[in-house]
Amino acid sequence: MIILTALTIGLLTAGLRSVPCYVLAGGLIVAAFALAALFSAGAVSLFALVLALLAYNAGIAAPVFTAFILARSHQA
């Protein structure tokens, strides 16, 4: 669920086309994990944080690659 949420945040952030929004959203993901680590009774997985950040970056990259593929098909 964390990966799906991070991917969705990346997709929605990519629509804004603003680098400060990219940085803010990524920072908020890290901040949420930091707060979870501080206030949870159990352990917080750093592997889940890394996966969330990778999914976030994939969410940003997906529209870029889609636009690239569509632009190549229109040129042919």
C-alpha positions as CSV (number, residue, x, y, z in Angstrom):
1,M,0.0,0.0,0.0
2,I,2.9,2.3,0.7
3,I,4.3,1.8,-2.8
4,L,0.9,2.4,-4.4
5,T,0.4,5.6,-2.4
6,A,3.9,6.9,-3.3
7,L,3.4,6.1,-6.9
8,T,0.1,8.0,-6.9
9,I,1.8,11.0,-5.2
10,G,4.5,10.9,-7.9
11,L,1.9,10.8,-10.7
12,L,-0.1,13.7,-9.2
13,T,3.1,15.7,-8.6
14,A,4.3,15.2,-12.1
15,G,1.1,17.0,-13.4
16,L,2.2,20.1,-11.5
17,R,5.5,20.4,-13.4
18,S,7.2,22.2,-10.6
19,V,10.5,21.2,-9.1
20,P,9.7,22.7,-5.7
21,C,6.6,20.6,-5.7
22,Y,8.7,17.5,-6.4
23,V,11.0,18.3,-3.6
24,L,8.2,19.1,-1.2
25,A,6.3,15.9,-1.9
26,G,9.5,13.8,-1.5
27,G,10.4,15.6,1.7
28,L,6.9,15.0,3.1
29,I,7.3,11.2,2.3
30,V,10.5,11.2,4.3
31,A,9.0,13.3,7.1
32,A,6.0,10.9,7.4
33,F,8.4,8.0,7.8
34,A,10.5,9.9,10.4
35,L,7.3,10.7,12.4
36,A,6.3,7.1,12.1
37,A,9.7,6.0,13.5
38,L,9.4,8.5,16.4
39,F,5.9,7.7,17.5
40,S,5.4,4.0,16.6
41,A,5.8,1.2,19.1
42,G,7.3,-1.1,16.6
43,A,10.1,-0.9,14.1
44,V,9.9,1.2,10.9
45,S,11.4,-0.4,7.9
46,L,14.0,1.7,6.0
47,F,13.6,-0.7,3.1
48,A,9.9,0.5,2.9
49,L,11.2,4.1,2.8
50,V,13.5,3.3,0.0
51,L,10.8,1.5,-1.9
52,A,8.4,4.4,-1.4
53,L,11.0,6.9,-2.7
54,L,11.7,4.7,-5.7
55,A,7.9,4.4,-6.4
56,Y,7.6,8.2,-6.1
57,N,10.4,8.7,-8.6
58,A,8.8,6.1,-10.9
59,G,5.5,8.0,-10.7
60,I,7.3,11.2,-11.8
61,A,9.1,9.4,-14.6
62,A,6.1,7.5,-16.0
63,P,4.4,10.6,-17.6
64,V,7.8,11.8,-19.0
65,F,8.5,8.4,-20.7
66,T,4.9,8.3,-21.9
67,A,5.2,11.7,-23.5
68,F,8.5,10.7,-25.1
69,I,7.0,7.5,-26.6
70,L,4.0,9.4,-27.9
71,A,6.2,12.1,-29.4
72,R,8.2,9.5,-31.3
73,S,5.0,7.9,-32.7
74,H,3.7,11.2,-33.9
75,Q,7.0,11.9,-35.8
76,A,6.8,8.7,-37.8
